[in-house]
Structures are given as structure tokens and as C-alpha cells.
């Protein structure tokens, strides 16, 4: 009986340890629904609810069905930035056609002490990464001398091309603002699946405004980077996605839309 009891306790302990490691490993997964090329092909409606999306991450970005604004997830709260530039809560029943999330756990942190524009900020981060061949989730909390952002108004069917929509996109400019940039650095080989390079959304400290980052000049800040070596993608289960032509190269259009 003592031997059986010892085996039982040992087995339970081992299971607990395995479960702990598995839980930690799961936090290093980038979860994505749909592809950036699908958005470029007017697939603006998805099946995934935000209630379900929250099970896969507490940090990330994306959009809403009908392309109804920009989504930003920070500290387990999901926000919607509509065409007026204001921030609204997200209902769990709301659906997304494209989103990228992860459970954020910083692997590297550093301070930004010198002012720099967005392109220099990206180069600075690049120089500190151990590799450019995995996904990186990036959180930048800081003071911004200037930041230019956008959102997108809700679209009606038949949907226009996103390259046409952005020609009249609402633009928001922030001066001497404090807030957080939430984003990802995606490897070049994932072009078409996601946005290659950097992709950031912004949220002010008071959680009242933000948008998709187009330009910025950061004064100082605190940067956290989560190395994310695993990824999982779920695809929309609908006719629009099934019939979309996702075979062509869309790098030029991606740059027009996201950069």
C-alpha cells in the first residue's frame, strides 16, 4: 500500500509539473484569425467572437466585422476605436474578421531615453532582438511629442476595396500625449498572412482615444518585448473567405493600407 501510495503521489506531482509547463508554453503562442490578404480581398466579416478571442490572448490588435474601427487589447481589456477616434468597450458577442493576440509576458525590457521618430524606433528595436525569424509582441509605454493615427468607418455591402477606403480614412493627431503602443513585429516570410515588419495600435493613458499608428515621435518610454515562437491561425468559415483569391502578392497594397 505504501508503494502504491508513493506512486500515486509521484504521478500527481508529475502531472502538476507538466500542466504548469504546458500552461507556460501556451502563453508563448501568437493566435491569429484570418489573414491580412483576406482583408485586402474584402473579407470584412468573420465568425470569431471577442468572447472566444479572449480565451487566446490578453494583448493584441485587429478590427471588427464590417471594418468597423480599430481594435486594441491591453492588460486583458479589449477596446474599439471608431471613426471618431474615441474608445468604446467591446461586447463579447461582437465578431472580428482579423485579429492577432497573445498572452503577453515580457522576455526583454529596456528604456528609451532619447527622442526618435517611428522609423528609428523600429531600427533600434531590431538591433536588440535575438532574431528576426520569430514573431515578437511589443508594448511601448511612453510620452509622445507627436503621434498620427487613423481608424476606419464601418462599411456596408457590397464592400469597397480597402485601398479605396483608406483614401478617406479619418486621421487623428496627438501632441504631447502619453499612452501605449501595442503591436507585433512579423517576419518577412509571413507576408500575406500578416503584416511583415511592425504594426502598432495606440491607446492614450486615459483610455479615451487612439488608433492605428501611422507616424510617431516618441520622447521617452519603456519597451517590453515578448518573444513568440509558436503561432496558431484559425480561418473564417464563410463563403466570402472560401471564394477569395488569396494567391496573389499583395505587398504593395499591404504597405498602402498598414504603413
LINFEN-V987692 format. One record per backbone hydrogen bond with DSSP energy under -0.5 kcal/mol. CO is the residue of the C=O (numbers start at 1). NH is the residue of the N-H. Records with the same first field share a line. If there is no record, write none. Layout:
CO->NH ; NH
//
This chain:
1->5
2->6
3->7
4->8
5->9
6->10
7->11
8->12
9->13
10->14
11->15
12->16
13->17
14->18
15->19
16->20
17->21
18->22
19->23
20->24
21->25
22->26
23->27
24->27
25->28
26->29
28->230
29->31
30->32 ; 232
31->101
32->234
33->99
35->39
36->40
37->41
38->43
39->42
42->44
44->66 ; 67
48->96
49->53
50->54
52->55
53->56
54->57
58->76
59->102
60->73
61->100
62->71
64->67 ; 68
65->68
66->155
67->69
69->64
70->81
71->62
72->79
73->60
74->77
77->74
78->90
79->72
80->82 ; 88
81->70
82->85
85->210
86->82
88->80
89->91
91->94
92->51
94->50
95->65
96->48
98->63
99->33
100->61
101->31
102->58 ; 59 ; 104
108->225
110->223
111->113
112->221
116->218
117->121
118->122
119->123
120->124
121->125
122->126
123->127
124->128
125->128 ; 129
126->129
135->228
136->185
137->226
138->183
139->141 ; 224
140->142 ; 181
141->222
142->179
143->145 ; 219 ; 220
144->177
145->176
146->217
147->174
148->214 ; 215
149->172
150->212
152->69
161->164 ; 165
162->166
164->167
165->168
166->169
170->151
172->149
174->147
177->144
178->205
179->142
180->182 ; 203
181->140
182->201
183->138
184->186 ; 199
185->136
186->197
187->190
188->191
190->193 ; 194
192->37
193->36
194->192 ; 196
197->186
199->184
200->213
201->182
202->211
203->180
204->207
208->87
209->204
211->202
212->150
215->148
216->118
217->145 ; 146
218->116
220->143
221->112
222->141
223->110
224->139
225->107 ; 108 ; 227
226->137
227->229
228->135
230->30
232->32
234->34
236->238
238->242
239->243
240->244
241->244
244->246
250->254
251->255
252->256
253->257
254->258
255->259
//
